[in-house]
Amino acid sequence: MVFHLGVLWRLNELGMLQRMTRISSVSGGSITSGMLAIKWKSLAFTQSVAARYVEEVVEPIRKLAGETIDKSSVIRGILLPGSISDRIANAYDKYLYHGATLNDLPDEPPRFTINATNIQTGALCRFTKGEMRDYRVGKFLTPSLLLAKAVAASSAFPPVLSPTVIKPGVPPELPPFPGEDLRRAPFTTEFVLSDGGVYDNLGLETVWKRCATVFVSDAGGKMKPEEKPHHDWARHSYRVLNVIDNQVRSLRNRMVVTSLITGERAGAFWSIRTPRAKYSAESPLQCPPAATAELAGIDTRLAKLSASQQERLINWGYAVTDVAVRTYFDSQLPAAQSFPYPKSGV
């Protein structure tokens, strides 16, 4: 969530943010993407650069990042009526979205797509302006669905924050599209959703077949090695699932990088975990590998980050975006001269 504030910051400075036709997100990235979406009309673009990006997007997200909302949400979700996911959605709405609905997403361009994983169908559930859709179930017009609820579904990290349950309340739009083989109850009456990264950790599926130029930002955590894996069935099974997830993530990352190298796609790829030295573009911004590795190791929780941690994460997202775009996409773009928060560095 915080890393992507720096990503968007640099894309905005380069005049690239306003040129995006589609912005797709999963997991914590959807928190930031949702904020960008509802503030899009207030960003005051002048010569393709948003003058109010910091005030409208960075400052509210940083306020949320200064709070711990996962612990209280879990405890209250277990002990009191209402689910854990409901508590998370309430916190998102309180700090960020203030009652905004899917109908408040901007008209195209860009088209904002917030992705969750449908546990029932094993496919993506996509939230866009005024609607939600699973290609196996159908498209539902849900203009009054709270944006906070969609973002909570997209960021419902398993096992604790998952699932989010959404009842569309209206039948899918007619006529049916080819492939909607599950257009029947209970699939049409209740969606049981988990983090979008369970199915598509990079949010690629909604853009890969539609866009020739793709910019991919990966702020996800990486599975850590275990010297002594557990042997009991529950914890051992959880570890095995993490290994499977890690393999899928690695394959998607390689697919993106290979497509850029071979010229199949234009664009760029960067990751919170990739050392600065992996990018060939020159830059005056100093990003020591030990420092960026430390930032990549911060837990992806909805827990309080200090002001220093926030600023370092933003600076790292800003710096790695700068060198990745100039390495893969356009070497003639000007290099960043200073961090958003120069005193904090990375």
VOGU-3710 file (C-alpha; in Angstrom, 3 decimals, decimal comma):
1> mvfhlgvlwr> 0,000/0,000/0,000  2,675/2,498/1,040  5,313/1,373/-1,473  2,866/2,085/-4,296  2,496/5,690/-3,162  6,083/6,173/-4,319  5,414/4,263/-7,537  2,500/6,520/-8,479  4,457/9,587/-7,360  7,203/8,958/-9,929
11> lnelgmlqrm> 4,805/7,943/-12,715  2,937/11,174/-12,108  6,095/13,275/-12,286  6,988/11,635/-15,595  3,572/12,560/-17,007  2,691/8,877/-17,425  -0,074/8,493/-14,853  -2,690/10,408/-16,817  -1,851/8,396/-19,950  -2,877/5,081/-18,376
21> trissvsggs> -5,961/3,522/-19,954  -6,445/0,749/-17,380  -5,292/0,386/-13,774  -5,642/-3,103/-12,309  -4,875/-3,996/-8,688  -4,881/-6,787/-6,140  -4,317/-7,076/-2,402  -2,790/-4,063/-0,624  -2,290/-2,348/-3,967  -6,078/-2,074/-4,234
31> itsgmlaikw> -6,191/0,136/-1,132  -3,983/2,685/-2,885  -5,619/2,188/-6,270  -9,060/2,737/-4,763  -7,897/6,012/-3,241  -6,426/7,135/-6,549  -9,675/6,242/-8,294  -12,052/8,268/-6,128  -9,680/11,241/-6,090  -8,949/11,138/-9,829
41> kslaftqsva> -11,177/14,095/-10,683  -9,621/16,165/-7,885  -5,969/15,643/-8,844  -5,790/18,861/-10,917  -3,783/17,602/-13,895  -1,767/20,315/-15,634  0,384/19,279/-18,603  -0,239/15,618/-17,627  1,013/16,049/-14,048  -1,372/15,941/-11,058
51> aryveevvep> -0,705/18,976/-8,879  -2,713/17,606/-5,926  -1,476/14,014/-5,835  0,172/14,342/-2,420  -2,786/16,042/-0,748  -5,478/13,842/-2,259  -3,812/10,417/-2,247  -0,572/10,272/-0,242  -1,712/12,002/2,924  -4,906/9,923/3,513
61> irklagetid> -3,068/6,634/2,843  -0,287/7,646/5,217  -2,885/8,396/7,884  -4,245/4,852/7,539  -0,686/3,465/7,570  -0,216/5,112/10,963  -2,947/2,924/12,468  -3,143/-0,766/13,381  -6,491/-2,088/12,206  -5,947/-5,804/11,701
71> kssvirgill> -5,673/-6,897/15,367  -8,817/-5,150/16,571  -10,710/-6,273/13,458  -9,765/-9,916/14,063  -10,653/-9,831/17,770  -13,981/-8,071/17,237  -14,800/-10,224/14,227  -14,364/-13,338/16,338  -16,123/-12,151/19,502  -18,846/-9,838/18,172
81> pgsisdrian> -21,499/-9,973/15,421  -20,142/-9,228/11,969  -17,152/-10,729/10,187  -13,472/-9,790/10,315  -13,767/-8,579/6,733  -16,665/-6,302/7,682  -14,452/-4,653/10,306  -11,665/-4,137/7,778  -14,098/-2,616/5,278  -15,415/-0,271/7,966
91> aydkylyhga> -11,869/0,907/8,707  -11,159/1,519/5,004  -14,356/3,530/4,735  -13,601/5,533/7,880  -10,052/6,518/6,935  -10,173/6,630/3,136  -13,342/6,265/1,105  -16,024/7,935/3,247  -19,034/6,199/1,745  -17,828/6,105/-1,873
101> tlndlpdepp> -19,384/3,370/-4,005  -18,400/1,588/-7,193  -20,440/4,163/-9,063  -18,013/6,841/-7,840  -15,134/5,319/-9,786  -14,146/7,612/-12,657  -15,390/7,298/-16,181  -12,795/5,992/-18,642  -9,951/6,581/-18,990  -8,444/5,115/-16,952
111> rftinatniq> -10,631/2,127/-16,188  -9,966/1,033/-12,608  -10,327/-2,696/-11,932  -10,120/-4,063/-8,386  -9,613/-7,824/-8,375  -10,581/-10,438/-5,796  -10,495/-14,239/-5,960  -13,820/-16,069/-6,056  -13,299/-19,107/-3,825  -16,426/-20,778/-5,228
121> tgalcrftkg> -15,464/-20,651/-8,904  -11,674/-20,499/-8,664  -11,656/-17,414/-10,934  -11,288/-13,662/-10,548  -14,110/-11,458/-9,387  -13,587/-8,002/-10,881  -14,987/-4,762/-9,508  -15,211/-1,834/-11,928  -17,378/1,256/-12,198  -20,891/0,293/-11,109
131> emrdyrvgkf> -20,451/-3,462/-11,495  -18,831/-6,715/-10,393  -18,209/-9,756/-12,555  -16,966/-13,330/-12,540  -16,700/-14,635/-16,092  -18,191/-17,994/-15,049  -21,149/-16,472/-13,181  -21,980/-13,228/-14,984  -21,941/-9,457/-14,641  -23,879/-7,810/-11,821
141> ltpslllaka> -24,802/-4,148/-11,752  -23,842/-3,042/-8,229  -23,481/0,761/-8,349  -24,289/1,162/-4,644  -21,720/-1,399/-3,425  -19,288/0,361/-1,120  -15,806/0,761/-2,570  -14,481/-0,174/0,867  -16,218/-3,556/0,576  -14,651/-4,262/-2,823
151> vaassafppv> -11,210/-3,262/-1,565  -11,680/-5,396/1,559  -12,394/-8,390/-0,695  -9,348/-7,679/-2,847  -7,090/-7,407/0,228  -8,613/-10,243/2,286  -5,290/-11,963/2,887  -5,814/-15,592/3,938  -6,283/-17,205/6,323  -7,134/-14,521/8,882
161> lsptvikpgv> -8,741/-11,718/6,828  -10,443/-14,057/4,364  -13,208/-14,475/3,245  -15,302/-11,472/2,303  -18,920/-12,347/1,523  -20,888/-10,181/-0,909  -24,522/-10,743/-1,865  -25,222/-8,917/-5,135  -28,974/-8,775/-4,500  -29,835/-8,513/-8,200
171> ppelppfpge> -29,766/-11,109/-10,996  -26,831/-11,027/-13,411  -27,219/-8,823/-16,446  -28,883/-10,446/-19,465  -28,255/-11,960/-21,910  -25,594/-14,411/-20,719  -22,120/-14,378/-22,224  -20,424/-17,541/-23,538  -18,652/-19,449/-20,774  -20,990/-18,474/-17,944
181> dlrrapftte> -21,463/-22,096/-16,918  -22,162/-21,272/-13,255  -24,941/-18,767/-13,792  -27,173/-20,233/-11,112  -27,693/-20,205/-7,355  -25,808/-20,248/-5,065  -23,069/-18,761/-7,284  -25,310/-15,855/-8,295  -26,686/-15,109/-4,830  -23,528/-15,052/-2,714
191> fvlsdggvyd> -19,881/-14,421/-3,600  -17,277/-15,830/-1,194  -14,099/-13,876/-1,940  -10,455/-13,836/-0,935  -7,402/-11,726/-1,724  -6,999/-11,064/-5,450  -3,392/-12,172/-5,175  -4,483/-15,752/-4,471  -5,398/-16,111/-8,151  -3,395/-13,348/-9,808
201> nlgletvwkr> -0,648/-11,864/-7,643  0,219/-9,103/-10,152  -3,289/-8,150/-11,274  -2,278/-8,997/-14,832  -5,249/-10,857/-16,224  -7,464/-7,848/-16,840  -4,779/-6,040/-18,874  -2,598/-8,709/-20,499  -4,894/-9,460/-23,450  -5,925/-5,833/-23,935
211> catvfvsdag> -2,797/-3,689/-23,626  0,389/-3,660/-25,693  2,201/-1,507/-23,110  2,082/-2,776/-19,525  3,705/-1,425/-16,363  3,817/-3,954/-13,530  4,634/-3,101/-9,918  5,109/-5,964/-7,452  5,110/-5,071/-3,745  4,191/-8,543/-2,485
221> gkmkpeekph> 6,070/-10,433/0,190  8,263/-13,426/-0,524  8,057/-16,817/1,121  10,873/-17,252/3,616  12,912/-20,460/3,883  12,300/-22,743/6,855  15,158/-24,750/8,299  12,841/-27,102/10,137  9,396/-27,346/8,510  6,552/-28,557/10,712
231> hdwarhsyrv> 5,458/-32,165/10,324  1,905/-31,931/11,679  -0,726/-32,010/8,938  -2,160/-28,497/9,493  1,055/-26,461/9,489  2,724/-28,725/6,950  -0,236/-28,310/4,570  -0,106/-24,545/5,001  3,588/-24,576/4,099  2,909/-26,697/1,012
241> lnvidnqvrs> 0,235/-24,231/-0,135  2,746/-21,399/0,282  5,233/-23,286/-1,891  2,584/-23,686/-4,613  1,727/-19,983/-4,348  5,407/-19,040/-4,560  5,827/-21,082/-7,742  2,856/-19,382/-9,429  4,170/-15,952/-8,450  7,603/-16,768/-9,843
251> lrnrmvvtsl> 6,127/-17,965/-13,136  4,067/-14,797/-13,578  7,069/-12,610/-12,819  9,208/-14,458/-15,356  6,452/-14,214/-17,967  6,336/-10,429/-17,598  10,101/-9,933/-17,662  10,547/-12,267/-20,635  7,849/-10,452/-22,621  9,651/-7,147/-22,027
261> itgeragafw> 13,056/-8,516/-22,985  11,796/-10,157/-26,184  9,732/-7,117/-27,188  6,387/-8,931/-27,018  5,263/-6,144/-24,697  6,443/-2,590/-24,130  6,502/-1,275/-20,590  8,420/-2,060/-17,431  8,477/-4,347/-14,394  9,759/-3,577/-10,910
271> sirtprakys> 9,560/-5,213/-7,524  10,017/-4,154/-3,925  12,464/-7,067/-3,651  14,646/-6,385/-6,718  18,040/-4,824/-5,887  18,684/-1,472/-7,523  21,736/-2,946/-9,280  19,490/-5,138/-11,464  18,431/-2,054/-13,446  20,911/-0,536/-15,875
281> aesplqcppa> 19,643/3,063/-15,866  21,889/5,555/-14,100  20,493/7,470/-11,138  21,764/9,860/-8,464  19,418/8,280/-5,897  21,300/6,046/-3,472  19,520/2,749/-2,700  21,839/0,457/-0,679  20,885/-3,226/-1,120  20,807/-3,866/2,627
291> ataelagidt> 18,353/-1,019/3,138  16,001/-2,024/0,315  16,103/-5,660/1,461  15,044/-4,487/4,917  12,118/-2,587/3,427  11,074/-5,609/1,359  11,016/-7,664/4,566  8,432/-5,494/6,336  5,357/-7,612/7,060  2,427/-6,998/4,718
301> rlaklsasqq> 0,005/-6,356/7,559  -2,519/-3,646/8,311  -0,310/-2,563/11,188  1,101/0,816/12,182  4,221/1,982/10,382  6,369/4,765/11,788  6,698/7,983/9,788  10,279/7,001/8,950  9,241/3,565/7,644  6,506/5,114/5,528
311> erlinwgyav> 8,826/7,684/3,995  11,530/5,108/3,252  9,003/2,803/1,573  7,654/5,666/-0,518  11,190/6,701/-1,467  12,056/3,133/-2,507  8,897/2,770/-4,619  9,710/6,109/-6,255  13,366/5,223/-6,951  12,840/1,708/-8,294
321> tdvavrtyfd> 10,031/2,891/-10,573  12,312/5,588/-11,927  15,144/3,216/-12,877  12,830/0,435/-14,100  10,927/2,721/-16,477  14,178/4,166/-17,824  15,749/0,699/-18,151  12,880/-1,120/-19,876  10,679/1,548/-21,438  12,411/4,822/-22,351
331> sqlpaaqsfp> 16,070/5,535/-21,619  15,617/9,178/-22,674  13,335/10,052/-19,762  14,941/12,370/-17,186  16,348/10,733/-14,074  14,860/11,570/-10,689  17,058/14,058/-8,844  15,838/13,648/-5,269  13,573/11,452/-3,164  10,060/12,606/-2,216
341> ypksgv> 11,385/12,672/1,366  15,109/13,474/0,950  15,976/13,372/4,660  14,684/9,811/5,054  16,429/8,114/2,104  15,863/4,378/1,917
//
